Amino acid sequence: MIGLVDCQSFYCSCERAFRPDLMDTPIIVLSNNDHWIIALNPEAKALGLKRGLRFKDSRSIIDNNNVVFFSSNYTLYNDISWRVMETLRDLSPKVEIYSIDEAFIDLSGFKNLKAYGDTIRNTIERQTRIPTTIGIASTKSLAKVAQRLAKQKDGSLILDMPDVISSALAATPVKDLWGVGSSYAKKLEFAGVRTAADFIKIPGWIVKKEMTSVGWMLQRELKGIPMADLTVDVNPRKGIISARQFRSPVRDLHIINEAISYYAELAVEKLRKQVCTANSVTISLETFGRVRHVSSEIHPTDYLPDIIAVAKTLLKKIYSSEFEYWRTTIFLFGIEPVSGRQIKFFDDNNSKKRYLIKRVDEINDKYGQHTIHPCASEFREDWGMRRNYLSPNYTTRMKDFPIAHIF
């Protein structure tokens, strides 16, 4: 059996985990530069707020209903996600991380799955203060159906009996099926296929012809035939992108150099967490209506100063003082594991670089991101992303750690 564990209203739950005063309070989280609503909890949804609404256009609802709002704090969310996933690894022999707030787990051989599902949810909430739902079934697709319906029940649902599975499929609109996009959903609904129960009745050869092998495998999984095993090993990303929109348009090359160096630091941090190197760097500069980019191949590396040096050299090739720029981006490609990297035998500096990287990572892990960084990547508010409502980094910066007072 396979379980799908999903964190409820994850970004909002992360904010509320350290603010018990916000229990039962409507909460929203904003996009970069505080422009849009990107996450909200059920209390906020009940007021008519939705993802994608402009923050300033929603202020009347927000102010009249005491909605609490936060700038997106991805440092906090990523760290809480890691804690949730590590807790799951203690509870299951196999864990496949599907997204920042979802993971599939192997429950083969476990007895009394309802009780164990409750144990999983209670353990995660006790250790991380994040509420979850769990769906359990024989395939990933059925587990996804179960998890969606679990939100409407007591937080957990097991699809193990034929009659229970049939009822769940009949209660699942075809547009909500995992992997069915809006265009396919419209075609299916036009043909009278409105639920998952209707979908599994279509002849398999028709599904494969109209929806390719992806739709065919989905149909088989909904019939209880496993088509994909859990993927436990994390494959390196094909590329890493780091970018932000400037607070206001920037013309000064020195400021843009600072920004691209800072974004390179963020990208290389992700690269090293994957224990990988990159062999290609691409830089882009964007004005309103105009984008320029340039690339360069490099010897595979995860050494930040080398990548910053390449990025600044590339930046000079596309920069023009005639334009004001509103966004700059760094792309790292050619991602490969460090273990498979071809080493330069006569590189005397390699061991020194590895030692320096390790020490810097240890300090930043202990005292918070960007505690030690190259002078070139100094963060400045005049070009930095607008995040006026940012919460503290409760778990990754020592000065932000919650303090308990005993009287």
C-alpha positions in Angstrom: 0.0 0.0 0.0 1.1 3.6 -0.7 0.3 6.7 1.3 0.3 10.3 0.2 0.9 12.8 2.9 0.0 16.4 2.2 0.6 19.4 4.4 -2.5 21.5 4.8 -2.2 25.1 3.7 1.5 24.6 4.0 2.9 28.2 3.7 0.2 29.5 6.1 0.7 26.6 8.5 4.4 27.4 8.6 3.7 30.9 9.6 1.1 29.8 12.2 3.4 27.2 13.7 5.3 29.9 15.6 2.3 32.1 16.1 -0.3 30.2 18.2 -2.2 33.5 18.5 -3.2 33.0 14.8 -5.2 29.8 15.4 -8.5 30.1 13.5 -7.3 33.4 12.0 -7.5 34.0 8.2 -3.9 34.1 6.8 -2.5 34.8 3.3 1.0 34.7 1.9 2.2 37.1 -0.8 4.3 36.6 -3.9 7.7 38.2 -4.6 7.6 41.9 -4.1 4.2 41.5 -2.3 2.2 41.8 -5.4 -0.1 38.7 -5.4 -1.8 36.3 -3.1 -0.1 32.9 -3.6 -1.3 30.9 -0.6 -4.2 31.1 1.9 -5.8 29.0 4.5 -9.4 27.9 4.6 -10.4 30.8 6.9 -9.2 33.2 4.2 -10.8 31.3 1.4 -14.1 31.5 3.2 -13.9 35.3 2.9 -13.8 35.1 -0.9 -10.0 35.5 -1.3 -8.3 33.5 -3.9 -4.8 32.7 -5.3 -3.8 35.2 -8.0 -5.7 38.2 -6.6 -3.6 41.4 -6.4 -2.8 42.3 -2.8 -3.7 45.9 -3.2 -7.0 45.1 -4.9 -8.0 42.8 -1.9 -7.2 45.3 0.9 -10.8 46.1 1.7 -11.6 42.4 2.4 -8.3 41.9 4.2 -8.6 45.0 6.4 -12.3 44.5 7.2 -11.8 40.9 8.3 -8.5 41.2 10.1 -6.7 38.9 7.7 -3.1 38.4 8.6 -0.7 38.6 5.7 3.0 37.7 5.2 5.6 38.1 2.6 6.8 34.7 1.3 9.5 33.3 3.5 11.0 30.5 1.4 13.9 29.9 3.8 11.4 29.1 6.6 9.1 27.0 4.3 12.0 24.9 2.9 13.4 24.2 6.3 10.0 23.1 7.7 9.5 21.0 4.6 12.8 19.3 5.3 11.7 18.6 8.9 8.5 17.1 7.8 10.2 14.8 5.2 12.8 13.7 7.8 10.0 12.8 10.2 8.4 10.7 7.4 11.6 8.9 6.8 11.5 7.7 10.4 8.0 6.4 9.9 8.3 4.6 6.5 11.1 2.6 4.8 10.6 4.5 1.5 9.7 8.1 1.0 9.3 9.9 -2.4 9.2 13.6 -2.1 6.7 14.9 -4.6 6.7 18.6 -3.8 7.6 20.9 -1.0 4.5 19.9 0.9 3.7 16.4 -0.4 5.3 13.0 -0.2 4.5 9.4 -1.1 5.4 6.7 1.5 5.6 3.0 1.4 3.2 1.3 3.8 3.6 -2.3 2.6 3.4 -4.7 5.5 2.0 -2.3 8.0 -1.0 -3.5 10.1 -4.1 -1.4 10.9 -3.4 1.3 8.3 -6.1 3.6 9.7 -4.4 3.7 13.1 -0.9 4.0 11.6 -2.1 6.9 9.3 -3.3 8.7 12.4 0.1 8.0 14.1 1.9 9.6 11.1 -0.3 12.7 11.2 0.0 13.1 14.9 3.7 12.6 14.9 4.3 15.2 12.2 2.1 17.7 14.0 3.7 17.1 17.3 7.3 17.5 15.9 6.7 20.2 13.4 3.3 21.8 14.3 2.2 21.2 10.7 -1.3 19.6 10.1 -1.5 17.0 7.4 -3.9 14.8 5.5 -3.1 11.3 4.3 -4.6 9.1 1.6 -3.8 5.4 1.4 -4.4 3.1 -1.5 -2.7 0.4 -3.7 -1.4 2.9 -6.4 -0.1 6.5 -6.4 -3.1 7.8 -8.4 -5.6 6.2 -6.1 -3.7 7.5 -3.1 -4.0 11.0 -4.7 -7.8 10.5 -4.9 -7.9 9.3 -1.3 -5.8 12.3 -0.1 -8.1 14.8 -1.8 -11.2 13.3 -0.2 -9.5 13.0 3.1 -9.6 16.8 3.4 -13.4 16.6 3.5 -13.3 13.9 6.2 -11.3 13.5 9.3 -7.9 13.9 7.6 -7.3 10.3 6.5 -8.9 7.9 4.1 -8.0 4.4 3.0 -9.2 3.0 -0.4 -8.8 -0.7 0.1 -12.3 -2.2 -0.5 -13.9 -2.3 -4.0 -17.1 -0.5 -2.8 -15.1 2.2 -1.1 -12.9 2.7 -4.2 -16.0 2.9 -6.4 -17.6 5.6 -4.2 -14.4 7.6 -4.1 -14.0 7.5 -7.9 -17.7 8.6 -8.3 -17.1 11.5 -6.0 -14.0 12.7 -7.9 -14.5 15.1 -10.8 -12.4 14.2 -13.8 -10.9 17.7 -13.8 -9.4 16.9 -10.3 -7.6 13.8 -11.4 -3.8 13.8 -11.1 -2.3 14.7 -14.5 -5.5 15.7 -16.3 -5.0 19.2 -17.5 -7.8 21.7 -18.2 -7.8 21.0 -22.0 -8.2 17.2 -21.5 -10.8 17.8 -18.8 -12.9 19.9 -21.1 -12.8 17.3 -23.8 -13.7 14.5 -21.4 -16.6 16.5 -19.9 -17.8 17.4 -23.4 -17.9 13.6 -24.1 -19.9 13.0 -20.9 -17.0 11.8 -18.8 -17.5 13.8 -15.7 -16.0 11.7 -12.9 -13.1 9.3 -12.3 -15.7 6.5 -12.3 -16.7 7.5 -15.8 -13.1 7.7 -16.9 -12.1 4.1 -16.0 -15.0 2.8 -18.2 -13.5 4.2 -21.4 -11.7 1.6 -23.5 -8.0 1.7 -22.8 -7.0 2.0 -26.5 -9.1 5.2 -26.8 -7.5 6.7 -23.7 -4.1 5.9 -25.1 -4.9 7.3 -28.5 -6.4 10.6 -27.2 -4.4 11.1 -24.0 -1.1 9.3 -24.9 0.5 6.7 -22.6 0.3 9.1 -19.6 -3.6 9.0 -19.6 -3.5 5.2 -20.2 -1.2 4.7 -17.2 -3.5 7.0 -15.1 -6.5 4.9 -16.0 -4.8 1.7 -15.1 -3.7 3.1 -11.7 -7.2 4.1 -11.0 -8.2 0.5 -11.7 -5.7 -0.5 -9.0 -2.9 -1.6 -11.3 0.4 -0.1 -10.1 2.3 1.6 -13.0 5.1 3.4 -11.1 7.2 2.5 -8.1 8.2 5.0 -5.4 11.3 7.0 -6.5 13.4 7.2 -3.4 16.7 8.5 -4.8 16.5 12.2 -5.5 17.7 12.9 -9.1 19.7 16.1 -9.6 17.8 18.9 -11.2 18.6 19.5 -14.9 19.1 23.2 -14.1 19.0 25.7 -11.2 17.5 29.2 -11.7 17.9 32.1 -9.3 16.3 35.4 -10.0 14.3 38.2 -8.5 12.6 41.3 -9.7 14.3 44.5 -8.5 12.4 46.7 -6.1 12.7 49.5 -8.8 14.5 49.7 -12.2 18.3 49.7 -11.9 20.9 51.2 -14.3 24.1 51.1 -12.2 26.4 48.1 -13.3 27.9 47.9 -9.8 24.5 47.3 -8.3 23.6 44.7 -10.9 26.9 43.0 -10.2 25.9 42.8 -6.5 22.5 41.4 -7.4 23.8 38.7 -9.8 26.5 37.7 -7.2 23.8 37.4 -4.5 21.6 35.3 -6.8 24.6 33.1 -7.7 25.1 32.5 -4.0 21.5 31.3 -3.7 21.9 29.0 -6.8 25.1 27.5 -5.6 23.6 26.8 -2.2 21.0 24.7 -3.9 23.6 23.1 -6.0 25.7 22.0 -3.0 22.7 20.7 -1.1 22.2 18.3 -4.1 26.0 17.4 -3.8 26.3 18.4 -7.4 28.4 20.6 -9.7 27.5 22.7 -12.8 29.4 23.0 -16.0 27.4 25.9 -17.7 26.4 29.4 -16.5 23.9 31.6 -18.3 23.1 35.2 -17.3 20.1 37.3 -18.5 19.2 40.9 -18.1 15.6 42.2 -18.7 14.3 45.6 -19.4 10.6 46.2 -20.1 10.0 44.4 -23.4 13.7 43.4 -24.0 15.7 40.4 -22.7 19.4 39.6 -23.4 21.3 36.5 -22.3 24.7 35.0 -22.7 26.2 31.6 -21.7 29.6 30.1 -21.0 30.8 26.5 -20.3 33.0 26.0 -17.3 34.9 23.2 -15.7 32.4 21.4 -13.4 32.4 23.2 -10.1 30.3 24.1 -7.0 32.8 26.8 -5.9 30.9 30.0 -5.4 33.8 32.5 -6.1 34.5 30.9 -9.5 30.9 31.0 -10.5 30.6 34.6 -9.4 33.6 35.5 -11.5 32.1 33.9 -14.6 28.8 35.6 -14.0 30.3 39.0 -13.7 32.3 38.5 -16.9 29.2 37.5 -18.8 27.3 40.4 -17.4 29.6 42.9 -19.0 28.9 41.4 -22.4 25.2 42.2 -22.3 25.0 45.3 -20.1 24.4 48.7 -21.6 24.2 51.9 -19.6 21.4 53.1 -22.0 18.8 50.9 -20.3 17.2 50.5 -16.9 16.9 46.9 -15.8 14.1 45.4 -13.7 15.3 41.8 -13.4 18.5 39.7 -13.7 18.7 35.9 -13.6 21.5 33.3 -13.3 21.0 29.8 -14.7 23.2 26.9 -13.7 23.1 23.9 -16.2 25.0 20.7 -16.8 24.2 19.5 -13.3 26.0 16.3 -12.3 26.8 14.6 -9.0 30.1 15.4 -7.4 30.8 11.7 -7.1 30.7 11.3 -10.9 32.8 14.4 -11.6 36.1 14.1 -13.5 38.7 15.6 -11.2 41.7 17.7 -12.4 44.6 15.6 -11.1 47.0 18.5 -10.8 44.6 21.0 -9.3 46.5 22.1 -6.1 43.7 24.4 -5.0 40.9 21.7 -5.2 41.4 20.5 -1.6 41.6 24.0 -0.3 38.4 25.0 -2.0 36.6 21.9 -0.7 37.8 22.7 2.8 36.7 26.3 2.6 33.3 25.3 1.2 32.7 22.8 4.0 33.6 25.3 6.7 31.4 28.1 5.2 28.4 25.7 4.8 28.8 24.6 8.4 28.7 28.2 9.7 25.8 29.2 7.5 23.9 26.1 8.5 24.4 27.0 12.2 23.9 30.8 12.2 21.7 31.3 9.1 21.9 31.8 5.4 24.3 34.5 4.2 26.1 34.8 7.5 29.4 34.3 5.7 29.4 35.3 2.0 31.6 36.9 -0.6 31.8 40.7 -0.5 30.6 40.7 -4.1 27.2 39.2 -3.0 26.3 41.8 -0.4 22.5 42.2 -0.2 21.1 45.7 -0.4 17.6 46.9 0.2 17.7 49.4 -2.7 17.7 46.6 -5.3 16.4 43.7 -3.2 13.0 42.2 -3.5 10.2 44.0 -1.6 9.2 41.8 1.4 7.7 44.3 3.8 5.8 41.7 5.8 8.5 39.0 6.2 8.3 36.8 9.2 11.4 35.8 11.2 13.5 32.8 10.1 12.5 30.9 13.3 14.5 27.8 12.6 17.5 28.9 10.6 18.8 32.2 12.1 19.9 32.2 15.7 18.7 35.7 16.5 15.2 34.6 15.3 15.0 31.5 17.4 11.9 31.6 19.6 12.7 32.1 23.3 10.8 30.3 26.0 10.3 32.1 29.3 9.8 30.1 32.5 8.2 31.9 35.5 
